[in-house]
Every structure is written in C-alpha cells, then in structure tokens.
Amino acid sequence: MELNIKLIQETFELVKPRAEEFANRFYANLFQDYPAAQELFRSSNQEKQKRLLVASLVQVVHNLENPEFLGEYLGRMGERHVAYGTADEHFEWVGHSLLKTLQEMLGTEWNQTVHQQWAMAYDVVAALMQEGLTRAKSKVVPLRKAEPKNLKKVS
C-alpha cells in the first residue's frame, strides 16, 4: 500500500485548529497508557513540549512530499532525543498514543483507511528518528567507571 499524502494532510487539517486540545489529549493518552513515559518528561516544560509536538507534526505533515527535508529534520530530531534517554520502545508508545489521539479528535472521519495511512506515516517518521538516534548513540563514548586492571598504582 502506498502512502496517501493527501489523506494525511486533509485529516491533519481537521485537527490543526484544535492543536492545543490535540496536544493535551496526546500527553494524557501517553501518560495513561504508558505511565513510565512521565519520567521522560519530568524535567521538561510541559507547555513548551506541547508546542514542540504540534510544530513537529506540522513540519512533518507539510513536508511529506519532501523526503530529503524529512530525512534531515527527523534524523536531527532523533539525534537530540539521545539526551532525553529515548529508547526504541518509546517510539511504539508515541505511535500508539498518536493514533489513539487522532482517532478521538477525528471522530466519524476516522476509519480503517485513515488508521492505516497514519500508521504508515508514523512508521516512516519513527524509522527516520531512530536512524538519527542510532547515529548519535554511536558517537557517544561511555565514561569508564572502573580502573583498567592492567594499570599499576604508583606510590
């Protein structure tokens, strides 16, 4: 099945005027279904985080026909998420919460086709972010916690 960009954009336009409600519902769903996710956001400004979520969705949805931009944008976003302690399982949590929130917001406009299209779009987003996350993790050099065994103490 091919991604129907027009359908994604049209359904997002129905949600966009209610962006604040969307962000509130998204985080309520995320924290209700995945309570451990609250730890990931404990030190962040929730209002700023909600604005960033909506701004990111706008960028993604409006640039679905620009794969070069999306690859770079989402790759950099994935790289930044290393600092937040993001793990692969968190992408599943976010994807589930995104689809659940869209379904709530779209009501009767939500159907199996819309679900499949948004799920496909999210899979692309998550894959591009995970590429950036993996790239950034490979650059991190862990600090040694123990002394190397082959060093002799000098008195």
C-alpha positions as CSV (number, residue, x, y, z in Angstrom):
1,M,0.0,0.0,0.0
2,E,1.3,3.4,-0.9
3,L,1.2,6.4,1.4
4,N,-1.7,8.7,0.6
5,I,-0.2,12.0,1.5
6,K,-3.3,14.0,0.5
7,L,-5.4,11.9,3.0
8,I,-2.8,12.5,5.8
9,Q,-2.7,16.2,5.1
10,E,-6.5,16.6,4.8
11,T,-7.2,14.8,8.1
12,F,-4.5,16.7,9.8
13,E,-6.1,20.0,8.7
14,L,-9.2,18.9,10.6
15,V,-7.1,18.5,13.8
16,K,-4.8,21.5,13.4
17,P,-7.3,24.2,14.5
18,R,-7.6,22.3,17.8
19,A,-3.9,21.9,18.3
20,E,-3.9,22.7,22.0
21,E,-6.6,20.1,22.6
22,F,-4.7,17.6,20.5
23,A,-1.5,18.1,22.5
24,N,-3.4,17.8,25.8
25,R,-5.1,14.6,24.7
26,F,-1.9,13.2,23.3
27,Y,0.0,13.5,26.6
28,A,-3.0,12.4,28.6
29,N,-3.2,9.3,26.5
30,L,0.6,8.7,26.6
31,F,0.8,9.0,30.4
32,Q,-2.4,7.0,31.0
33,D,-1.4,4.1,28.7
34,Y,2.4,4.2,29.5
35,P,2.9,5.7,33.0
36,A,6.6,5.2,32.7
37,A,6.7,7.9,30.0
38,Q,6.2,10.5,32.7
39,E,9.8,10.0,33.7
40,L,10.9,11.1,30.3
41,F,9.2,14.5,30.6
42,R,9.7,15.2,34.3
43,S,12.3,17.9,33.7
44,S,10.7,19.5,30.7
45,N,8.3,22.5,30.5
46,Q,5.0,20.8,29.5
47,E,3.6,23.7,27.7
48,K,6.7,24.1,25.6
49,Q,6.7,20.4,25.0
50,K,3.1,20.5,23.7
51,R,4.0,23.4,21.3
52,L,7.0,21.4,20.1
53,L,4.9,18.4,19.4
54,V,2.4,20.3,17.3
55,A,5.1,22.2,15.5
56,S,6.9,19.0,14.7
57,L,3.7,17.4,13.3
58,V,3.1,20.5,11.2
59,Q,6.6,20.2,9.7
60,V,6.3,16.5,9.0
61,V,2.8,16.6,7.5
62,H,3.5,19.6,5.4
63,N,6.7,18.1,4.1
64,L,5.6,14.5,3.3
65,E,6.4,15.1,-0.3
66,N,9.9,16.3,0.5
67,P,11.8,13.2,1.7
68,E,15.2,14.9,1.8
69,F,13.9,17.5,4.2
70,L,12.2,14.9,6.3
71,G,15.2,12.7,6.5
72,E,17.4,15.5,7.7
73,Y,14.8,17.1,10.0
74,L,13.8,13.8,11.7
75,G,17.3,12.5,11.8
76,R,18.4,15.6,13.7
77,M,15.4,15.2,16.0
78,G,16.4,11.6,16.7
79,E,19.9,12.7,17.5
80,R,18.6,15.2,20.0
81,H,16.5,12.5,21.7
82,V,19.6,10.6,22.9
83,A,20.0,13.3,25.6
84,Y,16.4,12.6,26.7
85,G,17.0,8.9,27.3
86,T,14.8,7.8,24.4
87,A,14.7,4.1,23.7
88,D,13.2,2.1,20.8
89,E,10.2,1.1,22.9
90,H,9.3,4.8,23.3
91,F,8.6,5.1,19.6
92,E,5.9,2.4,20.0
93,W,4.3,4.3,22.9
94,V,4.3,7.5,21.0
95,G,2.9,5.9,17.8
96,H,0.1,4.2,19.8
97,S,-0.8,7.5,21.6
98,L,-0.7,9.5,18.3
99,L,-3.1,7.1,16.6
100,K,-5.4,7.0,19.6
101,T,-5.5,10.8,19.9
102,L,-6.1,11.3,16.2
103,Q,-9.0,8.8,16.4
104,E,-10.5,10.7,19.3
105,M,-10.1,14.0,17.5
106,L,-11.3,12.9,14.1
107,G,-14.4,11.1,15.4
108,T,-16.5,9.9,12.4
109,E,-13.8,10.9,9.9
110,W,-11.6,8.1,11.4
111,N,-11.8,4.8,9.6
112,Q,-9.6,1.8,8.7
113,T,-8.0,3.6,5.8
114,V,-7.2,6.7,7.8
115,H,-5.8,4.5,10.5
116,Q,-3.6,2.5,8.1
117,Q,-2.3,5.7,6.4
118,W,-1.4,7.4,9.6
119,A,0.2,4.2,10.9
120,M,2.3,4.0,7.8
121,A,3.3,7.7,8.0
122,Y,4.3,7.3,11.6
123,D,6.4,4.2,10.8
124,V,8.4,6.3,8.4
125,V,8.8,9.1,11.0
126,A,9.9,6.7,13.7
127,A,12.4,4.9,11.4
128,L,14.0,8.2,10.4
129,M,14.2,9.4,14.0
130,Q,15.6,6.0,15.1
131,E,18.3,6.3,12.4
132,G,19.3,9.7,14.0
133,L,19.1,8.2,17.5
134,T,21.3,5.3,16.5
135,R,23.8,7.6,14.7
136,A,24.1,9.8,17.8
137,K,24.4,6.8,20.2
138,S,27.3,5.5,18.1
139,K,29.1,8.8,18.7
140,V,28.8,8.7,22.5
141,V,31.9,7.4,24.2
142,P,30.9,6.0,27.7
143,L,33.0,7.0,30.7
144,R,34.8,4.2,32.4
145,K,33.5,3.6,35.9
146,A,36.3,1.3,37.0
147,E,40.1,1.5,36.7
148,P,41.6,-0.6,34.0
149,K,43.0,-3.8,35.5
150,N,46.4,-3.5,33.8
151,L,47.4,-0.2,35.4
152,K,49.7,-0.4,38.4
153,K,49.3,2.1,41.2
154,V,52.3,4.4,41.6
155,S,53.3,5.0,45.2
